[in-house]
Amino acid sequence: MFHSVDLRAFCHATEDAARVEKALHTLSSEVSIDTEATEGHHGNPILMLSCRLQKDDAINSFWRRVKDAGLLERILENLDGRIDEDAVLHLRFDKQDAYSGSLALAKNDDVIVVRAKIAAHPAKKSVAVRVAREYLRRL
């Protein structure tokens, strides 16, 4: 089980914010996207688009999309390395593939960052790995 799943992507000045939003909706179409204006290292404008999935239906829908894309086995292969000491599972999806309507784990820096907070009690990494593995295998 997961408490929440946070999705985040950056929209650079050379990108269309609607396209980045569409990419986020490939991972979860059930939520609204928050937008925050910021700037890059050289003063260039950047929009940060993000959303949080907290309802079980939305979280389960996200994981079904990942499963339908055939990515669960790759995630399970190195699950231990993707979970930190705070019981957060870290994933990076290719933003361009997501815009095209498909999901792929990222091989570059143009990504949608996913942070999934695992409901592990006690909140230790070893427990989080076990809980996440059991949940993902049941999908």
Secondary structure, DSSP 4 states (H G I P E B T S, - for coil): -EEEEEEEEEEETTS-HHHHHHHHHHH-TTSPPEEEEEE-TTS-EEEEEEEEE-SHHHHHHHHHHHHHTT-HHHHHHTHHHHB-TTSEEEEEEEHHHHHTT---B-SSSSEEEEEEEE--SS--HHHHHHHHHHHHHH-
